[in-house]
């Protein structure tokens, strides 16, 4: 006779599901969990009503009273909401994904539920998959703005290490690596602890797991590109300043090795961000601020490329 499950077992199971969804959304898990039976028709069937109602309401976009009221009004056909915005469309999409599943919901369904036209939907999102990433894309925008602020504020600094004559020269100037790290942590400070994307929190009920894994790569590549461009811009500015100091007008590039180093650092940096964010999501309601998880994940990458001065 099987032993009854305990509250601890239930919590562990939920934590495992949260972690799996987080990894999938961040591109770290591309398939179903090992040992879990996959129903090939699951994406074409609407989930049972009990499954939708059992999803945690704390992170569902329609959990607030005002959202629920506006959703009910839309379902009763009372027409267009007073104001349309991306959040309204996201809430409508979340409701439909819970009711019908991601695969059985189309753009027309979402626009109708949100009370907007099809063209308005495409003013906000490029397609249905982008609705899943509204919050994440906004955080990446914050990172881009933080990098721009760093480029305005950063000044070339000595890249000498503290290890003496035998120390290994940094691959990327420490002051540049430090500026990337500061920008990322500044963006992380703007992420509330409860801002777990609903498409991640309810991935199994909505049927969004596979789509998250597929479309997440676009966001990953965007972060890598932002980091590469930031480093290149600062290295160029530092080279121009150095040339001006010695009275020369020509600036020579560092050669192909510099570009390879930028690409390597950007890839490693983005991988650390994914790992830190996945751990933060999986930590559940007891999670600390996102900054703390990212700081731990970034430390070995920043020090490996630039030495201990990258922490400053």
N, C-alpha and C positions, 0 to 999 in steps of 0.2 A: 504493500500500500504506500503510495507516494506521500511524502510528508507535505503538510500544508505550507504555502508560501508565507513568508513573514514580511512585515513592512520594510525591513532592510533589503530583502530580496527584490521587492518592487522598486525601491529607490535605485538599487544597483542596475536593474534592467533599464529604468528610465535614463539613468546617466549614460549607459552604454549606447542607447538609441540617440541621445543628444550628441554624444561624441562622434558617432558614425555620421550623423547628418552634418555636423560641423565640418568634418574632414571632407565629406563629399562636396559641400558647398565651396570649400576653399581649394578644391582641386587635389586633395590628398587621398581621396578614396574614390575610385572610379567604378566600383562594382558593388553588388549586393554583399551584405555581411556574410562571412563564411558560415555555412551550416544553416542559413536561413532559406526557406523554400520560396522560390520566386514563381508567382502566378503570371504566365505570359499574357493573360487577358486582363490583368489588374488595371492597366492604364485605360482600358476601354469601358470599364464599369464604374458607375457611381458608387462611392463608398457608402456603407450602411449609415443610416442616420445616427445610430448610436455612436459610430466611430467619430463622426463629425462633432457630435455634442460632447464627446468625452475628451476632445482635444483641449489642452490647457488654455483657458480663456485669457490668462494674464498677458500673453504675447500675441494674441489674435488681434488683427487691426480693428475688428468690429466689436471688441469687448466693452468699450466705453458706452455709457448710456446714450450720448449724442450720436455715436456711430451706429448703434443698434437702431435708434429711432429713424435715422435717415435711410438706413438699409430697408427697414420695414416700409417706409414710405415709397421707396423705389419699387419694392416688390409689389405693392398695391397699385402701382401705375399712376402715382400722383404727379409724375412728370419730373422735369429737370430740377436738380438741387439749385438753391439760390446762387451758389458759386461753384464752379468746377475747377479742379486743380489736380495735380498728379496724385495727391494723397487720396482724393475721392475715388479715382480710378483704381488705385492700389487696393483700397478697401473693398470695392466691388469685385475685383479679381479674386481677392482672398476668399470672399464669401462663396463665389462660384467654384473655386478650386476645392473648397471644403465640401460643397454640395455635390458636384459632378465629377471632380477630379480634374487634374491639369489637362490631360489628353483630350477630354471631351468638351472642353471649354474653348471657344474661339474669340477672336477680337470683337466680333459683332455682339456676342453675348455680354462681354465685359462692358462695351460702350453702352449697350441698352440698360444694363443694371446700374451703371454709373450716371445715366441720364445725359450722356454726351454723344456727339456725333462720331462717326468713324474717323473723320479727318481730325477731330479734336484729340482722339486717342493717339493718333500718329504725330500730333504736335508734341505730345508728352513723351512718347516711347517709340522706339524704332520698330518694335514688334512685341509679341506676347512674351517671349523669354525675358525681355528687359524689365517687365513689370516685377519680376522676381528680385531684381537687383537694385530697385530704387534707392533704398537706404544705403547699401554698400557703395553705389556709384557716387552718392552725395559725400560719403566719407573720403573717397578717393579724390573728389574735387577739393575737399578741405586740405588733403595732403599736397595737392598741386599748388594751392594758394600758399601753404606754409613754405614750400620750396621757393616760391617766388619771393616771399618775404625774406628768406634766408639769403637769396642772391643779392638783395638790396642791402642787407645788413652785414654780410660776411666780408671779411677782409683777409688777404693772404697772411698767414702766420708761419712762424718757423716750424718746419716739419722734422726738426732734429729729435731723435729719440732720447730716452733717459738711460740707454744701455751702454753708453760710451762708444769707443772706437770700433768695437767688435759687434755692435748692434746691427741687425739687418734693416736695411732701408725700407720704409713703408712702401707698399704697392700703390696706395692712394694717399695723397697728403692728409695727415690727420685732421687738419682744420676743415677739409672738405667732407670727410667721412662724418665728423662731428656735426656738420651742418645738416646732412641728410638725416642723421639720427634725431636731432632736435626737431626738425620739421615733422617727422613721423610721430614723435611723442606729442607734439603740439596738436596734431590732428587727432590723436588718440584721446586727448583730454576732452575733446568735444563729443565723444561717444558715450551716451548714458549707459549705465549698467544693464538697463532693461531693454536695450535696443537690438535684441537678437532678431534677425530677419524672420518674418513669419513663414517664409518659404522654407527656411531651415528648421524652425521649431516644429513645423507640421509636415515635414517632407514626406513621411510615409502615408499620412492620411490624404494629402493633396496629390500625391504622385509626382512630386517635383524633384526627387532625388537624382534621377538620370539627367534631367535638363540642367540642374545646378552644376553637376560635374562637367557637362559639355560646355556650357556657356561661361563657366567660371574662368576658363583660360583667357578669355578676352580681357577680363579685369586684371588678371595676373600680369599679362603682357603690357597692359597700360602702366601699371606701377613700375615695372622694369624700365620701360621707356622713359618715364618721368625721372627716374634715378639717373639713368645714363645721360639724359640731356642736361640735368642739373650739374653733374660732375664735369661734363664737357664744357659747359658755360663758365664754370668757376676756374677750371684749368686754363681756358683760353684767356680769361680776364687776368689771371695771375701771370700768364706768359706775356701779355701785353704790358703789364705793369713792370715786369722784370726787364723787358726790352727797353722801355722808356728810361729806366734807371741807368742803364749802361749806355744810353745814347744811340741805340740802333733803331732803325725803322722797320726792319724785317723781322718777322717772327717765324721760327721754325717749329714744326709740330714735333711731338715726342715720338712719332713713328707708330707703326701698327701695334706695338706692344701696349701703348697707352689705351687704344681702343679695346683691345682684348681685356685689359685689366678692368676697364669700366664695365664691360659686359659681364665679366665674372663677378664683380662686386654686386652689380645690380641683381643678378640672378640669385646670388647667395643671400643678399639682403631681403629680397622678396620671399624667398623660401623661409627665412626666419620669421618674417611677418605672418605668413600663413600658419606656421607652427604655433606662434604665440597666440594668434587670434583663435585658432581651433581649440587650444587649451583653455582660453578664456570662455568660449562658448560652452565647452563641455563642463566647466566648473559649476554650472547651475546658479541658483539664486544666491549662493554664498560667495560668488565671485568677487574678487578685488577689482579695482579699476583696471581697464585694459592696458594702461601705460605700464603697470608692473609686469604683466605677462610679456609684453613686447620688449621691455627693457632686458629681461632675462634672456629672451630668445636672440636679441640683437648683439648682446655683449661679445660672444665669441667671434661673430662675423666681423664686427667693427675692429676689434683688437687684432684679429688675424690679418686684416688688410692694412691697418694703419698703426697698430701698436697701442699702448696704453693712453697716448694723448688723445685718441679718438673719443674717450669718455668725457672729455672736458667740454 
